[in-house]
Amino acid sequence: MNDHADATAERAPVPAAALDAIKQALGSKGWTDDPDIMAPYLMDMRELFPGRAALLARPAGTDEVAALVAICAEHGVAIVPQGGNTGLVGAGVPHAHGGEILVNMGRMNKVRAIDPLNDTITVDAGCVLADIQEAAADADRLFPLSLGAEGSCQIGGNLSTNAGGTGVLHYGNARALVLGLEVVLPDGRLWDGLRGLRKDNTGYDLKQLFIGAEGTLGIITGAVLRLFPKPRRIETALAAIPDPAASIELLARLRAALGDQVTAIELMPRIGFDMALRNVPGTVDPLRGRHDWYVLLEVSATQEGAALRDGLEAVLATALEDGLVEDAVIAETGAQRDQIWFMREAIPLSQKAEGGSIKHDISVPVSRVADFIAEADAACIAAMPGVRPVGFGHVGDGNMHYNLTEPEGADTEAFMAEWERMNRVVHAIVERMGGSISAEHGIGQLKRGELRRYRSKTELSLMHTLKSALDPQGIMNPGKVL
Ligand SMILES: Cc1cc2nc3c(=O)[nH]c(=O)nc-3n(C[C@H](O)[C@H](O)[C@H](O)COP(=O)(O)OP(=O)(O)OC[C@H]3O[C@@H](n4cnc5c(N)ncnc54)[C@H](O)[C@@H]3O)c2cc1C
């Protein structure tokens, strides 16, 4: 499906001396080579990249990570860092040759400190995202990173993929939420950059190197994250709209009326609703009648009072009069709000039941989203008659999950073999519009060939320079990204 042949090349087995030293450094609770226990850690979420590993290491603290990496560096052994294993590009699983150590960070799951007046929380890298959100809420603060996998993904994985999700419109992606990092470097040295500073111009901003690096430059062991005031009021609406362009105009109007109180906007096509209603138990169509497109809108305020809802209602009322909105509902209760969000989350969950799905995670300038969808739909259907495009997602960030579901009755294996050809169709449009072939999921194994195709020689050579400066032996998550 992709050009990753060199990544799966043979590698020498891990020397017994290295395995013995690692086992000793981690103690009996810190490792396993039991195939049954290891199995779920070796397969990626989409089941595209089954792997093998000599050992699953589960370090309990930063010192153990440093000891483990130092042993690997001494013996030239490759390491694959892993968080919650919810990544979608095969970045957090080992290759099939088995000559790597898989390092799962799940035992490092402590909140180290909360400083409410500095609006920061300091955490172990293995903390599950939802647990960090909960710890922030307990301190009457908000940690705004939010995504469908938040119940199992870990902050170390979120930072290593520079995760996006539904809050980017207002709060930025994971990169924007980090003040400090603690990282074990590929030679086993510890870099303690756990500073909670908002201003710090002391040379290169090293933490940014590791954010979005997909574990190829070091293992993140801790982070200082930014917290925000907890919203006192959240209003969530679902609007039926005639076309994707209406969602962009609606966003502009909402922003004009409510400024940065607009915290989420998610676009969904009818075909996505149909798939969700067919395949995901508990989904309910929130509006009567069928409409071609829907948009989920969320606005938040730190003040109590009706002003927020009044503002949202006023924008929707004018949009209805102007034909920009065909119908809309504003959630009256928390349960209704959850129901609306569940429809959004159910769209990706529903696709497996419809057969093969060729996924794209693209971004274009927000002003080009509608053009992108129109052009990509036409081009994909022309290239493969009967294919069912399902473009949905974070429209306010210009980020579409543009998934192609197999034609009804198609042979799934034959359809999936077309992934590369359909990449060319979709990514050519993305490139022409000045967009990105990976908006939030990263490169991993899945998109290495695409990275080479769409990034300039200068960009690629700078990336290789950084990689070889930090990891001259090439032991940190080899065959991912580059
Ligand atoms: C239902 C669902 C919804 C999703 N929605 C979104 C979304 O809206 N936005 C989005 O951006 N993503 C989304 N994702 C993708 C995924 O959840 C994110 O990429 C997430 O950030 C991965 O975190 P993880 O802990 O599972 O990392 P893993 O999958 O375990 O690893 C991902 C990468 O990070 C590296 N890594 C992990 N931990 C460390 C560490 N401590 N130090 C160094 N490297 C490390 C791994 O080597 C790998 O390269 C979704 C996934 C699912 C299944």
Ligand as a Chemical Component Dictionary entry (heavy atoms), coordinates in Angstrom:
data_LIG
# 
_chem_comp.id                   LIG 
_chem_comp.type                 NON-POLYMER 
_chem_comp.pdbx_formal_charge   0 
_chem_comp.three_letter_code    LIG 
# 
loop_
_chem_comp_atom.comp_id 
_chem_comp_atom.atom_id 
_chem_comp_atom.alt_atom_id 
_chem_comp_atom.type_symbol 
_chem_comp_atom.charge 
_chem_comp_atom.model_Cartn_x 
_chem_comp_atom.model_Cartn_y 
_chem_comp_atom.model_Cartn_z 
_chem_comp_atom.pdbx_ordinal 
LIG C1  C1  C 0 -11.278 6.859  17.717 1  
LIG C2  C2  C 0 -10.028 7.657  17.469 2  
LIG C3  C3  C 0 -10.117 9.027  17.318 3  
LIG C4  C4  C 0 -8.978  9.791  17.079 4  
LIG N1  N1  N 0 -9.105  11.140 16.940 5  
LIG C5  C5  C 0 -8.010  11.884 16.741 6  
LIG C6  C6  C 0 -8.119  13.300 16.611 7  
LIG O1  O1  O 0 -9.209  13.869 16.610 8  
LIG N2  N2  N 0 -6.974  14.000 16.460 9  
LIG C7  C7  C 0 -5.743  13.406 16.435 10 
LIG O2  O2  O 0 -4.740  14.105 16.316 11 
LIG N3  N3  N 0 -5.624  12.070 16.523 12 
LIG C8  C8  C 0 -6.705  11.300 16.685 13 
LIG N4  N4  N 0 -6.586  9.945  16.797 14 
LIG C9  C9  C 0 -5.251  9.318  16.676 15 
LIG C10 C10 C 0 -4.532  9.034  18.021 16 
LIG O3  O3  O 0 -5.437  8.910  19.071 17 
LIG C11 C11 C 0 -3.519  10.146 18.301 18 
LIG O4  O4  O 0 -2.512  10.112 17.336 19 
LIG C12 C12 C 0 -2.886  10.063 19.702 20 
LIG O5  O5  O 0 -2.192  11.268 19.946 21 
LIG C13 C13 C 0 -1.932  8.891  19.856 22 
LIG O6  O6  O 0 -1.627  8.730  21.221 23 
LIG P1  P1  P 0 -1.188  7.301  21.793 24 
LIG O7  O7  O 0 -0.844  7.453  23.225 25 
LIG O8  O8  O 0 -2.182  6.280  21.475 26 
LIG O9  O9  O 0 0.154   7.062  20.969 27 
LIG P2  P2  P 0 0.662   5.750  20.205 28 
LIG O10 O10 O 0 -0.284  5.371  19.137 29 
LIG O11 O11 O 0 1.029   4.708  21.176 30 
LIG O12 O12 O 0 1.995   6.329  19.538 31 
LIG C14 C14 C 0 1.931   7.353  18.591 32 
LIG C15 C15 C 0 3.353   7.847  18.295 33 
LIG O13 O13 O 0 3.892   8.475  19.449 34 
LIG C16 C16 C 0 5.097   7.813  19.862 35 
LIG N5  N5  N 0 5.100   7.854  21.327 36 
LIG C17 C17 C 0 4.130   7.440  22.171 37 
LIG N6  N6  N 0 4.476   7.733  23.436 38 
LIG C18 C18 C 0 5.699   8.324  23.379 39 
LIG C19 C19 C 0 6.578   8.865  24.352 40 
LIG N7  N7  N 0 6.285   8.867  25.654 41 
LIG N8  N8  N 0 7.738   9.402  23.926 42 
LIG C20 C20 C 0 8.063   9.433  22.603 43 
LIG N9  N9  N 0 7.264   8.938  21.657 44 
LIG C21 C21 C 0 6.090   8.399  22.039 45 
LIG C22 C22 C 0 5.029   6.438  19.245 46 
LIG O14 O14 O 0 6.316   5.911  19.038 47 
LIG C23 C23 C 0 4.325   6.747  17.940 48 
LIG O15 O15 O 0 5.261   7.260  17.038 49 
LIG C24 C24 C 0 -7.716  9.154  17.007 50 
LIG C25 C25 C 0 -7.629  7.775  17.158 51 
LIG C26 C26 C 0 -8.766  7.026  17.382 52 
LIG C27 C27 C 0 -8.613  5.549  17.547 53 
# 
loop_
_chem_comp_bond.comp_id 
_chem_comp_bond.atom_id_1 
_chem_comp_bond.atom_id_2 
_chem_comp_bond.value_order 
_chem_comp_bond.pdbx_ordinal 
LIG C1  C2  SING 1  
LIG C2  C3  SING 2  
LIG C2  C26 DOUB 3  
LIG C3  C4  DOUB 4  
LIG C4  N1  SING 5  
LIG C4  C24 SING 6  
LIG N1  C5  DOUB 7  
LIG C5  C6  SING 8  
LIG C5  C8  SING 9  
LIG C6  O1  DOUB 10 
LIG C6  N2  SING 11 
LIG N2  C7  SING 12 
LIG C7  O2  DOUB 13 
LIG C7  N3  SING 14 
LIG N3  C8  DOUB 15 
LIG C8  N4  SING 16 
LIG N4  C9  SING 17 
LIG N4  C24 SING 18 
LIG C9  C10 SING 19 
LIG C10 O3  SING 20 
LIG C10 C11 SING 21 
LIG C11 O4  SING 22 
LIG C11 C12 SING 23 
LIG C12 O5  SING 24 
LIG C12 C13 SING 25 
LIG C13 O6  SING 26 
LIG O6  P1  SING 27 
LIG P1  O7  DOUB 28 
LIG P1  O8  SING 29 
LIG P1  O9  SING 30 
LIG O9  P2  SING 31 
LIG P2  O10 DOUB 32 
LIG P2  O11 SING 33 
LIG P2  O12 SING 34 
LIG O12 C14 SING 35 
LIG C14 C15 SING 36 
LIG C15 O13 SING 37 
LIG C15 C23 SING 38 
LIG O13 C16 SING 39 
LIG C16 N5  SING 40 
LIG C16 C22 SING 41 
LIG N5  C17 SING 42 
LIG N5  C21 SING 43 
LIG C17 N6  DOUB 44 
LIG N6  C18 SING 45 
LIG C18 C19 SING 46 
LIG C18 C21 DOUB 47 
LIG C19 N7  SING 48 
LIG C19 N8  DOUB 49 
LIG N8  C20 SING 50 
LIG C20 N9  DOUB 51 
LIG N9  C21 SING 52 
LIG C22 O14 SING 53 
LIG C22 C23 SING 54 
LIG C23 O15 SING 55 
LIG C24 C25 DOUB 56 
LIG C25 C26 SING 57 
LIG C26 C27 SING 58 
# 
